Amino acid sequence: MRVAFVSMETTHYRDTEGARRFERVARHLAARGHDVTVFCTQWWDGTDETVERDGVTYRGVTISPALTSFAVRIPALLALYDPDVVHARPDPPVTVLAASLGGTLARAPLVVEWFGDASIEASRFHERAATLPGMVVTPSEMVRTRVRELGATADTSQVIPESIDMSLVRETEPAAETDVVYAHPLDESANVESFLLGLAELRDREWTATIVGDGPQREDYERQVRDLRIDDRVTFAGACDREERVALYKGAHAFVQTAYREYFATELLWAMACGCVGIVEYQAESSAHELIEEAERSFRATDPEQIADAVVDAGEFDRLTVDEDWAAYDDDAVLERYLQTYRDLQADYGLF
């Protein structure tokens, strides 16, 4: 299949969760043998119009992020490329309008990847970006609800979750055992306070905890750990790469999710696939609770006291290092959901 990805800014310009997911899908498609080109602002040196990375071709539309020039050039470039499907990001939403015109010229259906981390406003451009595509893909029902408020319907929107590499989960050796692990960038949305206050409720019990992540709030959280007099039992592991995180999750018994904002709780997913019991504190701007709705090895909480109770109650579950119940989120399984979306849209267009 020939797929055109359209994103004015790639991770080379702004490294956001939505951009990372978008490019990861492109790479996974290319790895499966599909012909994938990302139409974007040029981020590489030199005068070449295209470069190839990890099997994906990047086509420079403009030299720098210039929205008007980018939007004007996209339709003709897509028509010349002649894709089977056009897959675009709504950041900014005008990009979707240009991609839609290009898809019309190429007689190719349009999919929009709406992760949620770009601004969502009740504006004409955002509403058009939500209603023009044949399908809007979101990572969670929380984000899907917001897109439907802009005009997308139940039939033109769907949830495709983030994915994980189950082979990495199965093959990685566990790190040293710990009782509880937390992971999130240590920024203004981390809300590590709830996690630490919950742990402080358990001073009279034996436990150890690991905090994975780094960021501008780290010193404040380290100070809070000392103030709560639990610094001898809490380890700050830093940012950690994926292999290190998987090892830490496999060595832990429970994972606590407290962040204020999560469009998709990716680290919670990895941790539960690694056998952790999931403990989620409900937050209005987080979709994390969606992930554990039908998971037996999980608890919901609304305050630090309930987090503390859940950490204790997690002991009723055996320690695991792999939970095959989460294999449905493997990279290949999730990629197949994208491919089926493409096929369904092509069938609707009479192209398949």
C-alpha distance (Angstrom), angle and dihedral (degrees) to the residues before:
residue distance angle dihedral
M1 . . .
R2 3.80 . .
V3 3.82 111.2 .
A4 3.80 127.5 -176.2
F5 3.81 114.9 -155.8
V6 3.81 115.2 -161.5
S7 3.81 121.1 -160.8
M8 3.78 123.3 143.5
E9 3.82 92.6 -155.1
T10 3.79 122.4 36.7
T11 3.80 126.7 -168.2
H12 3.80 87.0 -85.2
Y13 3.81 87.2 72.1
R14 3.82 102.6 29.1
D15 3.78 120.2 9.1
T16 3.81 101.8 -149.4
E17 3.80 131.4 154.6
G18 3.79 91.3 -112.8
A19 3.81 93.4 50.7
R20 3.81 91.4 48.0
R21 3.80 91.8 51.7
F22 3.82 91.8 46.8
E23 3.80 93.6 52.4
R24 3.80 92.3 41.9
V25 3.82 90.3 57.9
A26 3.82 88.9 50.1
R27 3.82 91.0 51.6
H28 3.80 93.0 47.6
L29 3.81 91.0 50.6
A30 3.80 90.8 50.0
A31 3.80 90.6 49.0
R32 3.81 88.1 56.2
G33 3.80 90.3 56.1
H34 3.80 100.5 -97.9
D35 3.82 122.0 140.5
V36 3.81 105.0 -113.6
T37 3.80 129.0 179.6
V38 3.81 124.5 177.4
F39 3.81 112.4 -151.0
C40 3.79 105.2 -152.3
T41 3.78 147.5 131.4
Q42 3.80 109.7 -64.2
W43 3.81 110.0 -98.7
W44 3.81 99.3 168.8
D45 3.80 129.3 85.5
G46 3.78 122.9 -106.8
T47 3.78 134.6 35.4
D48 3.80 100.2 -74.3
E49 3.80 111.9 126.1
T50 3.80 91.6 -146.7
V51 3.79 140.4 31.0
E52 3.79 130.9 -176.5
R53 3.80 125.4 -134.0
D54 3.82 125.7 172.2
G55 3.79 91.0 -13.7
V56 3.82 93.3 -52.9
T57 3.80 121.5 115.4
Y58 3.81 115.4 -140.1
R59 3.82 113.8 -155.1
G60 3.79 116.6 -160.9
V61 3.80 110.4 -134.7
T62 3.81 96.0 174.6
I63 3.79 133.6 6.8
S64 3.82 93.2 -124.3
P65 3.83 134.1 13.6
A66 3.82 99.1 -75.6
L67 3.80 108.0 155.3
T68 3.80 99.6 -162.0
S69 3.81 94.4 48.7
F70 3.80 91.5 43.3
A71 3.81 93.3 50.8
V72 3.81 92.9 46.3
R73 3.82 94.3 51.2
I74 3.81 99.9 42.4
P75 3.85 100.1 75.7
A76 3.81 95.3 55.9
L77 3.81 93.0 42.4
L78 3.79 91.4 52.3
A79 3.80 91.7 47.6
L80 3.82 90.0 53.0
Y81 3.81 92.1 47.2
D82 3.83 90.3 52.5
P83 3.83 98.2 -154.1
D84 3.78 127.2 -169.4
V85 3.82 89.6 -137.7
V86 3.81 135.3 13.0
H87 3.81 115.0 -145.3
A88 3.82 116.1 -171.1
R89 3.79 142.5 175.6
P90 3.83 120.4 -132.4
D91 3.80 94.0 -137.1
P92 2.97 96.5 135.0
P93 3.84 100.5 12.1
V94 3.82 93.1 -139.6
T95 3.80 85.6 71.7
V96 3.80 88.9 67.6
L97 3.80 92.1 53.6
A98 3.80 90.5 52.9
A99 3.80 92.1 45.0
S100 3.80 89.9 49.7
L101 3.80 91.6 55.0
G102 3.80 89.9 47.1
G103 3.80 90.5 50.1
T104 3.80 90.4 50.8
L105 3.80 91.0 52.1
A106 3.82 90.5 47.8
R107 3.83 92.9 42.2
A108 3.80 88.9 -124.5
P109 3.82 126.8 136.8
L110 3.80 119.8 -115.1
V111 3.81 126.2 -126.0
V112 3.81 119.5 -173.6
E113 3.81 120.7 -155.5
W114 3.82 105.8 -147.8
F115 3.78 107.0 -178.1
G116 3.80 96.6 169.2
D117 3.80 103.2 -123.5
A118 3.81 93.0 99.6
S119 3.79 116.8 80.8
I120 3.81 115.7 -82.7
E121 3.79 114.7 -156.3
A122 3.80 135.2 168.4
S123 3.80 89.4 -113.4
R124 3.80 130.7 133.9
F125 3.81 92.1 -111.3
H126 3.80 94.0 49.3
E127 3.81 91.2 47.2
R128 3.81 90.9 50.8
A129 3.80 90.5 47.4
A130 3.83 88.6 54.5
T131 3.82 96.9 45.5
L132 3.83 105.0 36.8
P133 3.85 99.3 65.3
G134 3.75 123.9 86.6
M135 3.81 85.4 -134.1
V136 3.80 136.0 10.6
V137 3.80 113.4 -155.0
T138 3.80 119.9 -156.1
P139 3.82 130.3 177.8
S140 3.81 95.2 -130.1
E141 3.79 144.0 15.0
M142 3.79 88.5 -109.8
V143 3.80 91.5 63.3
R144 3.80 92.0 38.6
T145 3.80 89.8 57.3
R146 3.79 90.6 54.5
V147 3.80 91.7 49.7
R148 3.79 91.1 49.2
E149 3.79 88.8 53.4
L150 3.81 85.5 61.7
G151 3.80 92.4 54.0
A152 3.80 108.4 -82.0
T153 3.79 113.0 132.1
A154 3.79 136.6 -141.8
D155 3.81 88.3 -99.4
T156 3.81 96.2 47.5
S157 3.80 98.5 45.7
Q158 3.77 134.1 57.8
V159 3.78 141.6 167.6
I160 3.80 119.5 -113.4
P161 3.81 108.9 175.3
E162 3.76 129.5 -142.3
S163 3.80 114.9 -87.5
I164 3.79 137.2 -132.8
D165 3.79 136.2 -157.7
M166 3.80 104.8 -110.5
S167 3.81 91.7 -175.4
L168 3.82 88.3 61.5
V169 3.80 89.7 49.0
R170 3.80 91.9 51.3
E171 3.80 96.5 44.7
T172 3.83 102.2 42.4
E173 3.79 117.9 98.5
P174 3.83 113.9 -126.1
A175 3.79 120.3 -109.2
A176 3.80 120.5 -127.7
E177 3.80 112.8 -54.3
T178 3.79 118.6 -91.8
D179 3.78 131.1 169.3
V180 3.78 103.3 -131.1
V181 3.79 136.0 16.4
Y182 3.80 131.9 -170.0
A183 3.84 126.4 -170.3
H184 3.79 132.1 -173.9
P185 3.81 137.5 110.1
L186 3.80 104.9 -78.9
D187 3.79 94.8 -119.6
E188 3.80 137.0 120.6
S189 3.82 92.1 -69.0
A190 3.82 97.0 49.3
N191 3.81 97.4 91.5
V192 3.79 92.5 -164.8
E193 3.81 86.5 159.8
S194 3.81 92.4 80.5
F195 3.80 90.6 50.7
L196 3.81 93.5 48.5
L197 3.80 94.4 44.8
G198 3.79 88.7 51.2
L199 3.80 90.7 52.1
A200 3.81 90.6 47.5
E201 3.81 88.4 59.7
L202 3.81 86.8 64.2
R203 3.82 99.4 54.5
D204 3.79 91.0 124.8
R205 3.80 92.0 58.0
E206 3.79 132.1 72.4
W207 3.79 113.4 -107.7
T208 3.81 143.9 131.7
A209 3.80 128.8 -150.0
T210 3.80 137.4 -165.9
I211 3.80 126.7 -154.8
V212 3.81 114.5 -156.0
G213 3.78 117.8 -162.1
D214 3.77 143.3 57.0
G215 3.77 135.9 -135.6
P216 3.80 147.6 118.2
Q217 3.82 94.6 -53.6
R218 3.79 96.7 53.0
E219 3.80 96.2 100.6
D220 3.81 90.5 50.0
Y221 3.78 91.3 52.2
E222 3.79 92.5 46.4
R223 3.80 87.9 52.2
Q224 3.79 90.9 49.2
V225 3.81 90.7 52.0
R226 3.80 89.2 54.3
D227 3.81 92.3 46.2
L228 3.80 90.1 52.3
R229 3.82 89.2 49.9
I230 3.80 94.0 -126.4
D231 3.81 97.5 108.5
D232 3.81 91.7 112.1
R233 3.81 89.8 63.8
V234 3.82 102.8 37.7
T235 3.82 121.4 78.6
F236 3.81 123.3 -164.6
A237 3.80 104.4 -148.4
G238 3.81 97.8 -177.1
A239 3.79 126.9 -135.8
C240 3.87 98.0 -38.2
D241 3.80 124.3 -172.2
R242 3.79 122.2 -104.5
E243 3.80 95.8 -91.3
E244 3.81 91.4 50.8
R245 3.80 91.3 48.5
V246 3.78 92.7 50.5
A247 3.81 90.5 50.8
L248 3.82 91.0 50.1
Y249 3.81 92.3 48.0
K250 3.80 91.3 49.4
G251 3.79 89.2 53.3
A252 3.82 93.8 49.8
H253 3.79 128.8 83.4
A254 3.81 98.5 -152.8
F255 3.81 138.7 18.7
V256 3.81 119.6 -149.6
Q257 3.81 119.2 -152.4
T258 3.83 115.4 -165.4
A259 3.83 106.2 143.1
Y260 3.78 116.5 136.7
R261 3.81 94.6 -135.6
E262 3.81 129.2 37.2
Y263 3.81 123.4 150.5
F264 3.79 85.1 -172.8
A265 3.81 123.9 0.3
T266 3.80 96.0 -129.6
E267 3.81 97.7 165.0
L268 3.80 90.8 49.2
L269 3.81 88.5 53.9
W270 3.81 92.5 50.5
A271 3.79 91.1 46.7
M272 3.80 95.1 50.4
A273 3.81 90.5 47.7
C274 3.81 85.0 54.3
G275 3.80 89.5 57.1
C276 3.81 100.8 -96.6
V277 3.78 120.9 146.5
G278 3.80 105.7 -119.5
I279 3.81 119.2 -128.2
V280 3.81 113.8 -175.7
E281 3.78 127.1 -173.5
Y282 3.80 108.0 -152.3
Q283 3.81 115.4 -115.0
A284 3.80 125.6 177.7
E285 3.82 92.7 -133.4
S286 3.80 96.1 44.7
S287 3.79 129.9 85.0
A288 3.82 93.0 -163.6
H289 3.80 93.4 109.1
E290 3.83 89.3 61.9
L291 3.79 90.7 65.1
I292 3.81 94.9 59.3
E293 3.80 99.7 39.3
E294 3.81 92.4 110.5
A295 3.81 99.6 20.3
E296 3.78 114.6 116.9
R297 3.81 94.3 -159.8
S298 3.80 94.7 63.4
F299 3.78 146.6 86.8
R300 3.80 134.5 -158.4
A301 3.79 123.4 -142.2
T302 3.77 137.8 -178.3
D303 3.81 101.6 -168.3
P304 3.84 141.8 17.4
E305 3.80 92.7 -91.8
Q306 3.79 91.3 58.2
I307 3.80 89.8 45.9
A308 3.80 88.6 55.4
D309 3.80 91.2 49.2
A310 3.81 90.5 49.3
V311 3.81 92.6 50.9
V312 3.80 88.3 55.1
D313 3.82 93.9 43.7
A314 3.80 91.0 49.9
G315 3.78 84.9 75.5
E316 3.79 89.0 76.7
F317 3.81 88.4 72.6
D318 3.79 122.8 73.8
R319 3.78 119.2 -115.4
L320 3.80 113.4 -99.1
T321 3.79 132.4 -176.2
V322 3.82 95.9 -164.3
D323 3.80 129.0 27.3
E324 3.81 110.1 -165.3
D325 3.80 90.8 -167.1
W326 3.81 85.7 84.8
A327 3.81 95.8 55.2
A328 3.82 88.7 104.0
Y329 3.82 85.9 74.1
D330 3.80 93.9 57.0
D331 3.81 115.2 129.4
D332 3.80 93.6 -109.6
A333 3.81 94.2 48.0
V334 3.81 93.3 49.7
L335 3.80 92.4 44.5
E336 3.79 88.6 55.1
R337 3.81 87.9 58.8
Y338 3.80 89.5 57.2
L339 3.80 91.2 48.0
Q340 3.81 91.3 49.8
T341 3.80 89.2 50.9
Y342 3.80 89.3 53.2
R343 3.82 91.8 48.3
D344 3.80 93.2 48.1
L345 3.80 91.7 51.3
Q346 3.79 92.0 47.5
A347 3.79 89.4 51.3
D348 3.82 89.7 50.9
Y349 3.81 88.3 52.1
G350 3.81 90.6 48.8
L351 3.80 90.2 -116.4
F352 3.79 100.2 114.7
